[in-house]
Amino acid sequence: MSSSPLSQLALPHVLRLHAYTPGLQPTEAGWVKLNTNECPYPPSPRVAEALRREIGADGASLRLYPNPKSIPLRAAVAQLHGLKEENVCIGNGSDDILNLLVRIFCAASTAGRPAGAPDGHALLGATAGWMFPSYSLYPVLVEIQDGRAAIIEFDRSMQLPLARIAASSARAFFLTSPNAPTGVAFSNADLERVLTSFRGLLIVDEAYAPFAAENAIPLLARFPNLVVVRTLSKAYALAGIRVGYALAAPELIGLLDRVRDSYNVNRLSQAAAIAALGDRDHFASIVAKVRATRDQQLSRFSNERGWFTYPSQANFIFTEPRNARGETGLTVAKSAYDFLCSRKVLVRHFPNHALTASFLRISIGTDDEMGVLQQSLDAWRQGGA
Ligand SMILES: *Cc1c(COP(=O)(O)O)cnc(C)c1O
């Protein structure tokens, strides 16, 4: 008997799935890469030392599984934030943590259920919520679970619609702060209003918080319905190492530990992360440099060019290109994007929605890289626009 085609074996929602679109990672040299918010500076030199130490002369330690709960790393994270080890869970990147949270709080929609499935049980239709625009991984994670989403749109102000979030039926609401792709950060005063009015779990995705004025960690002591998610990919210059973490009440950490892979963070990544977290001077100098360049660029775009630019507290800016005729819009942004590409400057354009289509998201690179960017934009306005 021949087997059935995969299209009949794989679950229908998986066949319909749209995979996450990562930013381009060009393989040839020579690109000014301002498209995925990576750090333009290398990580602490202690990271390479720690990796060499962990590998040793012959790699013998790699025979052994890593610490299953990443305990020494949890302890280092807890100490850094003035929390306890039981408030910390480590992920294989913060994307791993976000995925675990979706698996805990978001379930299949009734529509995807075969006839005869037990209905009326509490899990049917358990929804996850988030703002649009924000991190485009959330919908992918929910689609993988065949889950339901309750999405709330920003208006052009990009301020939080507090009453609409309070009224959301989501069990878990993802809030990116500072937000991506806008860079706009939400105040702890606003987060407190959400935490006291919204009935579900609030997940504050703080991938960019080291570049911001405020963060939600001080709220953890008072709000058991808060999870803060962090990553070492941006401010610690370790996107390639894949380490992120969740900070929350012990009960929530216990749920994450039930669902995660038992060895979700490899030996080398644990060692690298501990070394990076330990080098506070290196971290502080990266963050200070990126913030200074960002603030110069914000002023360059808004004051000198007169382009509408959101007040970013992240390591990127979201700006609305204006051509020589003073026009803005999707085709203007696309023209600037294409022109930059032709100059081997890579940024990000999100053409599929009116709130984002007229903008470009530009990661903060070195001062030299930003110089190339600005020169290329001058050339675009003069000739290419
Ligand atoms: C970059 C980013 C992440 C991903 O972090 P990893 O730790 O690299 O998985 C999570 N959330 C947001 C909003 C991001 O921009």
Ligand as a Chemical Component Dictionary entry (heavy atoms), coordinates in Angstrom:
data_LIG
# 
_chem_comp.id                   LIG 
_chem_comp.type                 NON-POLYMER 
_chem_comp.pdbx_formal_charge   0 
_chem_comp.three_letter_code    LIG 
# 
loop_
_chem_comp_atom.comp_id 
_chem_comp_atom.atom_id 
_chem_comp_atom.alt_atom_id 
_chem_comp_atom.type_symbol 
_chem_comp_atom.charge 
_chem_comp_atom.model_Cartn_x 
_chem_comp_atom.model_Cartn_y 
_chem_comp_atom.model_Cartn_z 
_chem_comp_atom.pdbx_ordinal 
LIG C1 C1 C 0 15.027 40.880 18.150 1  
LIG C2 C2 C 0 13.746 40.707 18.905 2  
LIG C3 C3 C 0 13.498 39.557 19.642 3  
LIG C4 C4 C 0 14.306 38.337 19.380 4  
LIG O1 O1 O 0 15.238 38.074 20.245 5  
LIG P1 P1 P 0 16.083 36.726 20.160 6  
LIG O2 O2 O 0 16.542 36.666 21.563 7  
LIG O3 O3 O 0 17.162 36.969 19.167 8  
LIG O4 O4 O 0 15.194 35.585 19.808 9  
LIG C5 C5 C 0 12.354 39.488 20.425 10 
LIG N1 N1 N 0 11.467 40.500 20.438 11 
LIG C6 C6 C 0 11.649 41.595 19.703 12 
LIG C7 C7 C 0 10.635 42.680 19.736 13 
LIG C8 C8 C 0 12.781 41.723 18.907 14 
LIG O5 O5 O 0 12.937 42.793 18.131 15 
# 
loop_
_chem_comp_bond.comp_id 
_chem_comp_bond.atom_id_1 
_chem_comp_bond.atom_id_2 
_chem_comp_bond.value_order 
_chem_comp_bond.pdbx_ordinal 
LIG C1 C2 SING 1  
LIG C2 C3 SING 2  
LIG C2 C8 DOUB 3  
LIG C3 C4 SING 4  
LIG C3 C5 DOUB 5  
LIG C4 O1 SING 6  
LIG O1 P1 SING 7  
LIG P1 O2 DOUB 8  
LIG P1 O3 SING 9  
LIG P1 O4 SING 10 
LIG C5 N1 SING 11 
LIG N1 C6 DOUB 12 
LIG C6 C7 SING 13 
LIG C6 C8 SING 14 
LIG C8 O5 SING 15 
# 
